[in-house]
Structure formats: C-alpha cells, structure tokens
C-alpha cells in the first residue's frame, strides 16, 4: 500500500521523498505482473508483460477479494507488441494503443503476447466499482478524439478518450491517451486541478534517453518529478498535473472520484503558478 502526503506536507518534501510518494517505477517486468495498491482513491496501478506463457491476474491479499475484479473495474492499455487479453474465456486482441475495459465481476483475466521477443506491455489501472458494465475493447480509431494546442505553444496534441461518459461506460474510471505531435513537448498547460477526482499519468513511447519534467503540487507550490519511459506520476485532486519533455511522447491519463465529467476542471492562470 502506498500512502500519499497531504498538500501541506508535500510543500516540505525533498527530491527523494517526492519521488518516493508520487512516482511509481518498475511496473513492467518481463514474465510478471506487478501491482501497487494506492491509498489515493483506492486505485491500483500495475503492469503485465507476458512472454512465453500467459499471465493470470490474481487478487493481492490486501484487497481481501476472491478475485481481482470482485469489487473493481479495470482499464488495460497495451503499450507494446501485439497480444490478447482473455476475460472469462473470451479473447480480446490488443495492438499498440488499444485499450480494454473490464467490468466488475470478471473472474478470470489472463494476458498473452503474440510474440515473446516483442511482448505486449499491458498497463493496468483499477478503481472500486459500484455497478457492473460489460467488457469492451477500444481502438484509437474508435476513441473520441480532441485536437488541442498549437505548434507556437509547443503543445499540439491529440487527446483520445476511451472510457468516459460519452464512450465506453464504467462505474467511475475515466481513461484515455494523449499523443503529442512531433515538435511539441508540453502537456496540459495551462494547468488545472480537479478536487473531485484524482488523476494518474503513465508516460510511454519515450526514447530511452528522453525525460519528462512533470509538475506536481499546489499551483503556488509546484515541484518537479523527472519521469522516464514506463513510469507513473500520481496526482491528488489538489495537485496540478502537466509536464514538458525533451521529445514528443504519449501518456495514459486515468481518473477516479466523484464524477465522470471530463470537463470538470479548475483552470489555473499562468500568472498564479509558482
């Protein structure tokens, strides 16, 4: 279980403490499923990288559940090679940037790669669910796409909404992928907060030598996380969440909380940021 500090305590953190609390590393291990349970809205983040054998998703003892999705819903995003996710005996093929929503009550979830030499890399994000919705696959072509930003602001990007109120239905999970255009490096700037929901960022498709400087903290007390490919930044409702990279990149954003209104944001004026 990972516990996050409150806004006042976060103001005092040094780099080591900030990274310990707000940065999740090491999720993608070949041949394994890695999970981390967060105190933040009871979210679970994880990674599954099947190679020669499929991987079965089991419930950690800390969930006190018979099976992982007994009380939860699950979003899966493939950031690697082709593969399939088997849910209660039904196989769903996922290529790069394809996503799968798995509803509460799914008992048997297994991850496969089509080629062990270029395995699938499944990112997992889960929140508690109060209702049951059907499992559904979403491809980038099927997503609700927003084109935002300008080249002049270095933030031209495509926002693909996969799981949201107007798309694939869920109990509380809202999830999508943002892809920056070549030459753009800023995401979600001007910044915003939303106290009704936490937000979790997986950064991926970053070159090995590239980094993203991800802002976390209150608008007037921002701090910086250095984030690399396959790492996850955690953002409580009181925190900003935006970043600037040394190259174009993609990130999966996922939210859980009181509502599913994608536009429920509290904008932060650039003059306020500190």
C-alpha positions as CSV (number, residue, x, y, z in Angstrom):
1,X,0.0,0.0,0.0
2,X,1.3,3.4,-1.0
3,X,0.2,6.4,1.1
4,X,0.4,9.9,-0.2
5,X,1.2,13.0,1.8
6,X,-1.3,15.9,2.1
7,X,-0.8,19.2,0.3
8,X,0.8,21.0,3.3
9,X,3.3,18.1,3.9
10,X,4.2,18.0,0.2
11,X,5.5,21.5,0.4
12,X,8.3,20.3,2.6
13,X,9.5,17.3,0.6
14,X,12.9,16.9,-0.9
15,X,13.5,15.2,-4.2
16,X,14.0,11.7,-2.7
17,X,10.8,11.9,-0.7
18,X,8.8,13.5,-3.5
19,X,9.8,10.6,-5.8
20,X,9.1,8.0,-3.1
21,X,5.5,9.2,-2.7
22,X,4.4,10.4,-6.2
23,X,6.4,8.4,-8.7
24,X,5.7,4.7,-9.5
25,X,8.6,2.8,-11.1
26,X,9.3,-0.8,-12.2
27,X,5.9,-1.8,-13.3
28,X,6.9,-3.6,-16.5
29,X,8.9,-6.7,-15.7
30,X,9.1,-9.4,-18.5
31,X,7.2,-12.5,-17.5
32,X,5.5,-10.9,-14.5
33,X,2.5,-8.9,-13.3
34,X,3.4,-6.1,-10.9
35,X,0.8,-4.3,-8.9
36,X,0.8,-1.4,-6.5
37,X,-2.2,-0.5,-4.3
38,X,-2.7,3.2,-3.7
39,X,-4.4,4.9,-0.8
40,X,-5.3,7.5,-3.4
41,X,-9.0,6.8,-4.1
42,X,-8.2,3.1,-3.6
43,X,-6.7,2.9,-7.0
44,X,-4.4,0.0,-8.2
45,X,-1.8,0.5,-10.9
46,X,0.1,-2.2,-12.5
47,X,1.9,-3.7,-15.5
48,X,1.8,-7.1,-17.1
49,X,4.4,-8.3,-19.6
50,X,3.7,-11.9,-20.7
51,X,6.5,-13.6,-22.7
52,X,6.4,-17.3,-23.4
53,X,3.5,-18.1,-21.0
54,X,0.3,-16.2,-20.3
55,X,0.0,-14.3,-17.0
56,X,-3.1,-14.6,-14.8
57,X,-4.3,-11.6,-12.8
58,X,-4.8,-12.6,-9.1
59,X,-6.2,-10.5,-6.2
60,X,-3.5,-9.3,-3.8
61,X,-4.2,-10.3,-0.2
62,X,-4.6,-6.7,0.7
63,X,-7.7,-6.4,-1.4
64,X,-9.5,-9.1,0.7
65,X,-11.2,-10.3,-2.5
66,X,-11.7,-13.8,-4.0
67,X,-10.6,-12.5,-7.4
68,X,-9.3,-9.1,-8.6
69,X,-12.4,-7.7,-10.2
70,X,-14.8,-8.9,-7.5
71,X,-15.4,-5.3,-6.3
72,X,-13.4,-3.5,-9.0
73,X,-13.3,-2.4,-12.6
74,X,-10.1,-2.5,-14.7
75,X,-8.7,-0.5,-17.6
76,X,-6.0,-2.1,-19.7
77,X,-3.8,-0.3,-22.2
78,X,-1.3,-2.1,-24.5
79,X,1.9,0.0,-24.9
80,X,3.9,-2.8,-26.5
81,X,3.7,-5.6,-29.1
82,X,0.5,-7.4,-30.2
83,X,-1.3,-9.6,-27.7
84,X,-4.6,-10.8,-26.4
85,X,-6.4,-10.4,-23.0
86,X,-8.6,-13.3,-22.1
87,X,-11.6,-12.4,-19.9
88,X,-13.7,-15.3,-18.6
89,X,-12.7,-17.4,-21.7
90,X,-13.3,-14.6,-24.3
91,X,-10.2,-13.3,-26.1
92,X,-9.7,-9.7,-27.0
93,X,-6.9,-8.8,-29.4
94,X,-5.0,-5.6,-28.4
95,X,-2.4,-3.9,-30.6
96,X,-0.3,-0.9,-29.5
97,X,-2.5,1.9,-28.0
98,X,-5.6,-0.4,-27.9
99,X,-7.5,-0.4,-24.6
100,X,-9.8,-2.8,-22.9
101,X,-12.4,-2.1,-20.2
102,X,-13.1,-5.0,-17.8
103,X,-16.1,-4.7,-15.7
104,X,-16.7,-5.7,-12.1
105,X,-17.4,-9.4,-11.7
106,X,-15.0,-10.7,-14.3
107,X,-13.4,-13.7,-12.6
108,X,-10.6,-14.9,-14.9
109,X,-8.3,-12.4,-16.6
110,X,-5.2,-13.6,-18.5
111,X,-2.6,-11.7,-20.5
112,X,-0.9,-13.1,-23.6
113,X,1.7,-11.9,-26.1
114,X,1.7,-12.8,-29.7
115,X,5.5,-12.9,-29.8
116,X,7.7,-13.4,-26.8
117,X,10.5,-11.4,-28.5
118,X,8.3,-8.3,-28.8
119,X,5.9,-8.8,-25.9
120,X,2.8,-6.8,-25.2
121,X,3.2,-4.3,-22.3
122,X,-0.1,-4.0,-20.6
123,X,-0.7,-1.1,-18.3
124,X,-3.4,-1.7,-15.6
125,X,-5.4,0.9,-13.8
126,X,-8.3,-0.1,-11.5
127,X,-10.7,1.6,-9.2
128,X,-13.5,0.3,-7.0
129,X,-16.8,-0.2,-8.8
130,X,-20.4,0.2,-7.5
131,X,-22.0,-1.0,-10.7
132,X,-21.4,-3.6,-13.5
133,X,-20.7,-2.7,-17.1
134,X,-19.7,-5.0,-19.9
135,X,-16.1,-5.7,-21.0
136,X,-15.3,-3.7,-24.2
137,X,-12.3,-3.1,-26.4
138,X,-11.5,0.4,-27.7
139,X,-9.0,1.2,-30.5
140,X,-7.6,4.6,-31.3
141,X,-9.9,4.8,-34.4
142,X,-12.9,4.2,-32.1
143,X,-11.9,6.8,-29.5
144,X,-13.5,10.2,-29.1
145,X,-10.7,12.4,-30.4
146,X,-9.9,16.0,-29.4
147,X,-7.2,18.0,-31.2
148,X,-5.7,20.6,-28.9
149,X,-2.8,23.0,-28.7
150,X,-0.7,24.9,-31.3
151,X,2.8,24.5,-32.7
152,X,3.6,28.0,-31.4
153,X,2.9,26.9,-27.8
154,X,4.7,23.6,-28.3
155,X,1.6,21.7,-27.0
156,X,-0.1,20.4,-30.2
157,X,-1.6,17.1,-29.2
158,X,-4.4,14.6,-29.8
159,X,-6.5,13.5,-26.8
160,X,-8.2,10.1,-27.3
161,X,-11.0,9.5,-24.8
162,X,-11.6,5.8,-24.4
163,X,-13.5,5.2,-21.2
164,X,-15.7,8.1,-20.4
165,X,-19.3,9.2,-20.0
166,X,-19.8,9.5,-23.8
167,X,-17.9,6.4,-24.7
168,X,-17.3,3.0,-23.1
169,X,-19.3,3.0,-19.8
170,X,-17.8,2.5,-16.4
171,X,-18.7,2.9,-12.8
172,X,-16.1,5.6,-12.1
173,X,-13.0,5.1,-14.2
174,X,-12.3,7.7,-16.9
175,X,-9.3,6.9,-19.1
176,X,-7.7,7.8,-22.4
177,X,-4.4,8.5,-24.2
178,X,-2.8,11.8,-25.2
179,X,-0.2,11.8,-28.0
180,X,2.0,14.8,-28.7
181,X,2.8,15.9,-32.2
182,X,6.4,15.9,-33.3
183,X,8.0,19.1,-32.2
184,X,5.5,19.6,-29.3
185,X,6.7,18.9,-25.7
186,X,4.1,20.4,-23.3
187,X,1.1,18.6,-22.0
188,X,-1.9,20.2,-20.3
189,X,-0.6,23.7,-20.0
190,X,-2.2,26.0,-18.8
191,X,-2.5,23.7,-15.8
192,X,-5.6,22.8,-13.9
193,X,-6.8,20.9,-10.8
194,X,-10.0,19.0,-10.0
195,X,-10.7,18.3,-6.4
196,X,-13.4,15.8,-7.3
197,X,-11.0,13.3,-8.9
198,X,-7.5,12.1,-8.6
199,X,-5.5,11.6,-11.8
200,X,-2.8,9.1,-12.7
201,X,-0.3,9.5,-15.6
202,X,1.6,6.7,-17.3
203,X,4.3,8.2,-19.6
204,X,5.3,5.9,-22.5
205,X,6.7,6.0,-26.1
206,X,9.6,8.0,-24.7
207,X,13.0,7.3,-26.3
208,X,15.4,5.7,-23.8
209,X,17.4,8.9,-23.3
210,X,14.4,11.2,-23.0
211,X,12.7,12.5,-19.9
212,X,9.6,14.5,-18.9
213,X,9.6,17.1,-16.2
214,X,6.2,16.5,-14.6
215,X,4.8,19.2,-12.3
216,X,3.1,18.1,-9.1
217,X,1.9,20.1,-6.1
218,X,-0.4,23.0,-5.4
219,X,-0.5,25.7,-8.1
220,X,1.5,28.1,-5.9
221,X,3.8,25.4,-4.6
222,X,4.8,23.3,-7.6
223,X,7.6,20.7,-7.6
224,X,9.1,18.7,-10.4
225,X,9.4,14.9,-11.0
226,X,11.8,13.6,-13.6
227,X,9.9,10.9,-15.3
228,X,11.1,8.3,-17.8
229,X,9.5,5.8,-20.1
230,X,7.1,3.5,-18.4
231,X,6.9,5.4,-15.2
232,X,3.7,6.7,-13.5
233,X,3.1,10.1,-11.8
234,X,0.3,10.3,-9.2
235,X,-1.8,13.4,-8.8
236,X,-4.3,14.0,-5.9
237,X,-7.2,16.3,-6.6
238,X,-5.4,19.3,-5.1
239,X,-2.3,18.9,-7.4
240,X,-1.6,20.2,-10.8
241,X,-0.5,17.7,-13.4
242,X,1.3,18.8,-16.5
243,X,4.7,18.2,-18.0
244,X,7.4,19.2,-20.5
245,X,9.5,16.6,-22.3
246,X,12.8,16.5,-24.2
247,X,10.9,14.9,-27.1
248,X,7.4,14.1,-28.2
249,X,5.8,11.3,-26.2
250,X,2.5,9.8,-25.2
251,X,0.7,9.3,-21.8
252,X,-2.2,7.5,-20.5
253,X,-4.4,9.5,-18.2
254,X,-6.8,7.9,-15.8
255,X,-9.2,9.4,-13.3
256,X,-11.4,8.2,-10.5
257,X,-13.6,10.0,-8.0
258,X,-16.9,11.7,-7.6
259,X,-17.9,12.2,-11.2
260,X,-17.0,11.3,-14.8
261,X,-17.3,14.8,-16.3
262,X,-14.1,15.1,-18.4
263,X,-14.5,18.9,-18.5
264,X,-14.8,19.2,-14.7
265,X,-11.6,21.2,-14.2
266,X,-10.4,24.2,-12.2
267,X,-8.2,26.2,-14.5
268,X,-5.0,27.7,-13.1
269,X,-3.9,31.0,-14.6
270,X,-0.3,31.1,-15.8
271,X,0.3,34.1,-13.6
272,X,-0.6,32.1,-10.5
273,X,1.9,29.2,-11.0
274,X,4.9,29.3,-8.7
